[in-house]
């Protein structure tokens, strides 16, 4: 079945475990588990060294991901966000730089 024929719940049941794995393994900097759902092409792009460098830099600058569910991305699927933060998962929102809405730009995220 293709994504355009799947319900939101079906998509989220597929996507949540993948996203949870990516967040958990980014925190642990575990390349083997992080890339388990990747295609061969993606695995060739995301090397162990690159993942470590990216994760260490992210953790140093923004902190760690916290538990949340991809279902908080509901506004991306056309629904109002349930988390009060534009639909971003709590694990991402907690790592965003603090700034007022008047000076928030794409570069500040």
N, C-alpha and C positions, 0 to 999 in steps of 0.2 A: 504494500500500500504506500502511496506517495503522501508527502506531508500535506498537500492541499486537500487531501481526502480524509485527513485525520482530525479528530476533535482536539481542542486545546488540552483536555485531560490526557488523551493518548500521547500527545507530543510531550507534555510535561513528565509523564511517567517514563518516557524514554530519555528525555534531556536531563532531568534532575540527577540521576545517578552519575551521568557523565560529568556534569558541572560540579557535583559534590566531590568526585574523584579529582578533578582538575584543581579545585581549591585546596583540598586536603594534601595532595601531593606537591602543590606549589609551596605550601607551608613546610612540608617535610623535605622538599627538594629531592624528590624521588623520581628520577627520570624514567625508569622502567615502568612504574605504575602510572606516571603522568601521561605517558604516550601510548598506553595500552589500547585506547580506542582510536588511535590515529591511523590514517592510511599510510602506506609505505612512503608516499611523497612527503607527507607531513613529518613522519619520523626522520626522514633525511634532512629536513629543514631545522627541526628542533633538536639540536645535538645536546648531549649531556652537559657539555661545557657551557653552551649558550643558556640552557635552562638554569643552571646553577648561577651564572652571572646575572641573569635577569631577575631571578627570585631573590638573590642576596641584595641586589640594588633596590628592588621594590620593598623588601622587608625593612631595609635600613631607612628608606625615605618615608614609607607610608605605613609600615607595620604589617600585621598578619591578618589573614582572612578569618572571620568568625563564622560559626555555623549559621546557615540560612538556607532558604530554598529558592530555586529558580522560579518558582511560582510567583515570587514577588516582582518578576518582570512583567506582570500582567498588563501593564499599560502598553508594552510593545505589541501585545496581541489585541489592542484596541479597547481595553478595559481600564477603568480608573485604578490607580495604584492603591493597594490595600495598606501599604506601609507608611504612607504619608511622606514619602521621599522620592517622588517621581518614579516609583516602580523599581528603583535600584535595590538589590538585595542588601540587607544590613551589613553583610561582610564587606561590601564595597563602599557603602556610605560611611562606615566608621573609618575608612582609610582615606576618604577624600579630604583635601585641604579645607580648612575652615575659611570661608569668605562670605561676604554679604551677597545677596542676590544681585545687587547693582554692579558688582565687579566680577561676577562669575562668567568666565569664558570657557570655550572648549579647551584652551591651553591650561586653564587652572584645574581642570579635572584630570 
